[in-house]
Amino acid sequence: MTTTLSASAAPDLAPASARAIAALIEKHGASHASRIQAGVKRVAERWGSADGDENAFEAFCVSQLMIDDRERTRLLARLELAMEQIGGHLYEMRRTLRRHHDLRGDEFPGVDDILAQFDPAPDLSEQLYKQKIAHLALLNFEPSTLDVMLASGSKWSEEDWVAARVAQGFGPRIPSALSDRARKVSFESGSFVSHFHIPVGSMVDANGKRWFESDRKLLAHWLVREEIKAGYGDTDGLAKQRALSWVMARHIDGSIPKSVMHAQAGKPETRNWDPQKNTLAGEKPQETIGLERYEHWIANFQLAQAFDTHYPLYPSAIARKFGLEREMPESEVEALLIGLLESPVRVQLAKFLTKRLGRALEPFDIYFEDIIEATPATEMNAAVRKLFANGKAFEAKLPEVLRGLGFSEQDAAHLGSRIRVEIAKGSGHAMRPALTGYDAWLRTSSLDTELGWDGFDTAMHELGHNLEQLCSNHFVARPALRGVPNTACTEAFAFLYQSLAKRVLGLEDASAAARQFAVDSVATMLAACQIAGPSLLELYTWRWLYANPKACAESLRAEVLRIAQSLWNRFYARDFGADPYNILAAYQHMIAHPLYLPDYAIGHVMSHQIRSALRGKDLAAETKRITSIGSLTPDRWMHIAVGSGTSSAPLAKDAAEGLALLG
């Protein structure tokens, strides 16, 4: 894998390279010429003037290239341990520095922002080269490409995978100024999203009814969506759902009145906001929030452009996301998403939902998930309150929760005691232990005085992440292989454990296995199809940005809305009618976590394949087995986990059978 040279690159290392290669062939023999030539070439491509002159380059290559297999094995172990310690401690430091910025309570305005943006190693990439660790690794081990791993990975030994992962850990030499810019753009985008709480206490529906207390705010898009879901259990909830969908529409196009977003709750100018007409007490707002959402998107794109020249093999954010991070070909993922949306079972799903709701479907019904009779939100909150008064109570009972899900006494205590539960300002998320001696961190949302169903449901999702994180950290022997191949793999376990939330509360009968599998299959197919549309929207938007690199925020907004309508008309309008909300563009991940969304859809597909493979097996034992496979490619990981690659066919098949069983 080659990269562009840094600005301080030595002008010409060809003579020194030739001398080094000749000396090494004389030292080790002509039979090793290809390995010698490749190693010296890799170092030359990234050697800069700050690393030393031509003589220093030649001396380094001749003294540090290793041919003896025993020496290479020792070197690999040394590098593996070094990178685990460097990356692990920096990860834990950065998590601690961000802690108060990310969490609710004990806020210190201004101070928390400064600490959250502090990076204890801003030029780590450059220092790994200047201090020769990266050069040592690349001289002796070859970074692999996705094509090679897909073609040959099934024949590799554990040592081969470790060597590939160690070498891949040394990316291009990123200038410190660009690293600083990346940290700033990421922080600002994430802060915009985590603080975007819409004051729905001023919202009235089309009938003039107020649904929330005056100071209630909902994080866009996540908690707005959750309240739309809760509307299925509310009397006259349809009017509430339509009003909240208009709230979402105003957040998408930037037409929320500024006076609603920024004025104090209860003030006259924020009362009686009709989001459908977008009026305040019958009057049109003077100012709206405008293009800020899309300005952050443009900033992320421009940042990606700045990185592109450093990755000649992956010269776009799209290529890097699929080829380096996700390790799944872009065309394969796009086909998977389209395959979900074109599945014939969706006709049956729409008929089932129409019968279930007793009315024609509307756009927000893509969020419907209560396949069996919905339980009112008040009852769900009460069920959570009975077992877990708050986040800390949930944390204290985690060993008990895991025992109830089939984990042994030893594993339940070991894993459950290593998860710290905290309440986040934004959406839920999980943070892995970067070193074996550290804990995993579970962040979820919460009502003001209790955890509530939404917080517990999110917590169960994050618990799935944490179990994967802990198992893949503690039960994988080689540090370089700890973790799972990509975020879709960890999402698979997050969705799997989230599906067990009602069972943990004692609201589902685990003995009714066939019916529950049918319910889970239908619900997972609905969820996968719901997120497939936004995933395609984001991918197509990024393609458009690269085709229109000088686009402004206003033109980006117009294109996002156009793509939303195009995808809706192609894949959703037949079943859910016309969409005035542009609902496919709602996801705030597009701003805070660019190009992440397909991992949710892939995660749903994987989680169902795993759930299907686990039928009749021990959930806890299989969780440990699969999460302990190690960080291979997703394709190889899935073949070992369930015997086949990632495919939506089992999900579509089981959803169709589930619909037949459920009637």
Secondary structure by P-SEA (a helix, b strand, c coil): cbbbbcccccccaaaaaaaaaaaaaaaccccaaaaaaaaaaaaaaccccccccaaaaaaaaaacccccaaaaaaaaaaaaaaaaaaaaaaaaaaaaaaccccccccccaaaaaaaaacccccaaaaaaaaacaaaaaaacbbbbcaaaaaaccccccaaaaaaaaaaacccccccaaaaaaaaaaaaaaaaaaaaccccccccccccccccccccccccccaaaaaaaaaccccccaaaaaaaaaaaaaaaaaccccccccccccccccccccccccccccccccccccccaaaaaaaaaaaaaaaacccccccccaaaaaccccccccaaaaaaaaaaaaaccaaaaaaaaaaaaacccccccccccccccccccaaaaaaaaaaccccaaaaaaaaaaaaaaacccaaaaaaaaaabbbbbbcccccccccccccbbbbbbbccccccccaaaaaaaaaaaaaaaaaaaaacccccccccccccaaaaaaaaaaaaaacccccccccccaaaaaaaaaaaaaaaaaaaaaaaaaaaaaaaaaaaacccccaaaaaaaaaaaaaaaaaacccccccccccccccccccccccccaaaaaaaaaaaaaaaaaaaccccaaaaaaaaaacccccaaaaaaaaccccccaaaaaaaaaaaaaaac
